[in-house]
Amino acid sequence: MNITIQDIALAMQARFEGTAKTIDIENVSIDSRSLHNNASTLFFALSGQNHNGHNYIPALINKGVSSFVVTHVPKGMAGRANFLVVANTRTALQHFALYYRKHFNFPVIAVTGSSGKTIVKEWLNFLLSPDYNVVRNPKSYNSQIGVPLSVIGINNKHNLGIFEAGISMPNEMEYLERIILPDIGVLTNIGSAHDEGFTNRKEKIQEKLKLFTRVKLLILQKSKAVEDLIPKGIKTFTWSYGKSGDVTIKKEVDANSTLLHITHKKTFKVRIPFTDAHATENGINCLMVLLHLGYSGRVIANRLAALYPVELRLEVKEGINDCTIIDDSYNTDFQSLKIALDFLEQQKTHTQKTIILSDIFQSGFSKKQLYKRVHRLLTAHNITRVIGIGKTITEQLADFPNFYPYKNTQAFLAQFNSNAFADETILIKGARSFRFEEIVVLLEEKTHETVLEINLNAVVHNFNFYRNKIRPQTKIMVMVKAFAYGSGSYEIAKILSHHKVDYLGVAFADEGIALRNAGITTPIVVMNPEGSSFSAMIAYNLEPEIYSVRELRAFIALAQVKNLSLYPIHIKIDTGMHRLGFEEEHLDELIALLHNNNFVAVKSIFSHLSASDSPDFNDFTQQQIQLFEEFSATISKALQINPLRHILNTSGIYNFPDAQYDMVRLGIGLYGVGNNTEEMKQLQNVGTLKTVILQIKNIAAGESVGYSRKFIATQSTRTATLPIGYADGVPRAWGNGKGYVMVNNQKARIIGSICMDMLMIDITNIACKEGDSVTVFGTNPSVVAMAKTLNTIPYEILASISQRVKRVFYKE
Ligand SMILES: *Cc1c(COP(=O)(O)O)cnc(C)c1O
């Protein structure tokens, strides 16, 4: 769409500095790493605490971007591009979206609520796309920035919008309402998510309802508490399991599905292929929209019967022949393709990049336009090989270099040759109807069904949580020792280096070498280096912690032999932990050795707190900090140096922010474990250990389960056996009735002793079948709760998860 620069300037009340009269904007970007068709990109230089978009402008101009929204024109850039100068670039993005939105006039459905937003939006898209050209938020882009970006995705072929909006604080919804401008509202539900941002539940409901101030109709489950807060004059369309709603529903749940008896004028039946209460609620909310739009009971029943689990996440898995697989096999649309390619870009493991891509649906563009854009996008992301599956893509992308066409998934599977894939990253991205999960099965390295799922969004969330607790100039070292507390060090290190962490900390040299081999270039400190590994450390550019005179002498001797110059080292001081480090009596010798020594350079001086998590020992901690202050000053003064100083671990960051010095060392908090409930509430769970039900048995009263007959049934009992045991890292003490796992959202007690590779649970009152997924820990039970019951610490449980448990990383 062609918009004049004057119009844009006017819309966001910007001052224009530049030469262009009109710019043809096809693309709005806020991420300097993610760009394509640069000439028609409008780049918003957003600034956060940790980054400043203005810094990337010179590089972006060199890449051909010519239009920027800024708070000031960076030095030396005047005259080299078009600048729209505003007071706040984030607000300007919202103003631009608002202005852009007004060019379109078709019905828009807005969805909000505490949970289920994304699922309802995706399902509505699935249910309505046979009849409409739908535009919606990609993935769950529902924030103050995600919504404007989603709305800017509208084009003139679209004739229905479905947008979700999420808020975490008061006063956010008003903006989103103006940008989305909805006609029909859906309130999914009100739960406890984001309670901490609001003074009470009522305030949160009122804030959510602001999305619906101008809707013609609001769909929700009957609730007096909510309805009392809905502004007068807004028409509602409610449902209930009882008699009170406009639509009344009776449900019958069986093993695999839920049958709904719907009464609205007439009565009809709908079967949805889910059993849990949340999925049913989400399905009903969608059904309400269809009813309102005038669909017949028969069409509604047909379409709802085909609902599917929404998989929005990108999963990283180990593939055959040393490949890395990025599995995004459940949807394709242009926006989510862009997101997946950006994610692929972060996977620096391989230089070869293959994408297996199906036809793309519902873009709103003509085929030609769409694939022209896809072509550019793939080129911009340096994709080395494209395997196109589907009738349209094989025609439209035929001129892409290194293009392999297949008319359908069956044809690809029939000709599949595993040797055609080696040492590369493979992005698998297909619309649901293409069933690319069958391709994933062939390319994935096979292991048993137990996996530790790592939520990379949660890692980033937790990182930013602690980032925001410290001063912007304070650096962060993230501890990725012990396989990143069990979470898998490469992926954690990769995502962190993408988010510009300053340092990584490992325990041993080989951990650091593995990170270097995986392409990590961030500085790495080795915390317990051994003399035998010094040479390897130097070869891989790893920086040693130096904790004793003996070690320092040895390292300097080697540095001398290798003729190193100012090799970075980190001096560890013992202020009371009494594990490793220099004590006061060693300082003179330390200083003497370093004086006028140009083989090494003291990059940092640090110490470790022994009880920063415990208020009982505050005096002791303060004393440690005091000693650190003195010793580090003595060394710096004597050597006339100004190294980084750091002493805080996770609980230190939380409890002693005044002692953050120049850097902090974040460990357990990144993985979602804080040291009190307040802190925990603001962190997100990172790891979820999952397995499946292998076999189900019915035993009679008096029969026993497991070794040493530790469990004797007092009544007839249904049990399930899971292929996970203490060798995988489930503590043996968690068995014999102490612990539980979650089966279909219900607690199932572990009965009998946990075996090496298996354990048994009681499922007498739980609807489930063989093959069903089981959560061993994650949000519930949490490792924190487990550790408490078992009299240990979460660190031990996390770090004990066996390497034989496959790690699957995902990003939402
Ligand atoms: C492990 C470790 C940390 C991180 O501690 P957390 O309590 O996990 O935050 C920091 N510094 C050193 C020296 C460590 O060994």
The ligand as an SDF file (V2000), in Angstrom:
LIG
                    3D

 15 15  0  0  0  0  0  0  0  0999 V2000
   26.8800  -21.4460   40.4510 C   0  0  0  0  0  0  0  0  0  0  0  0
   27.4800  -20.1690   40.7260 C   0  0  0  0  0  0  0  0  0  0  0  0
   26.7470  -18.9760   40.6470 C   0  0  0  0  0  0  0  0  0  0  0  0
   25.2690  -18.9290   40.3920 C   0  0  0  0  0  0  0  0  0  0  0  0
   24.5590  -19.2210   41.5740 O   0  0  0  0  0  0  0  0  0  0  0  0
   22.9660  -19.2500   41.6130 P   0  0  0  0  0  0  0  0  0  0  0  0
   22.6370  -19.3940   43.0400 O   0  0  0  0  0  0  0  0  0  0  0  0
   22.5410  -20.4270   40.8290 O   0  0  0  0  0  0  0  0  0  0  0  0
   22.5020  -17.9780   41.0300 O   0  0  0  0  0  0  0  0  0  0  0  0
   27.4320  -17.7830   40.7930 C   0  0  0  0  0  0  0  0  0  0  0  0
   28.7560  -17.7610   41.0540 N   0  0  0  0  0  0  0  0  0  0  0  0
   29.4790  -18.8970   41.1790 C   0  0  0  0  0  0  0  0  0  0  0  0
   30.9250  -18.7960   41.4690 C   0  0  0  0  0  0  0  0  0  0  0  0
   28.8740  -20.1340   41.0330 C   0  0  0  0  0  0  0  0  0  0  0  0
   29.5900  -21.2480   41.1600 O   0  0  0  0  0  0  0  0  0  0  0  0
  1  2  1  0
  2  3  1  0
  2 14  2  0
  3  4  1  0
  3 10  2  0
  4  5  1  0
  5  6  1  0
  6  7  2  0
  6  8  1  0
  6  9  1  0
 10 11  1  0
 11 12  2  0
 12 13  1  0
 12 14  1  0
 14 15  1  0
M  END
$$$$
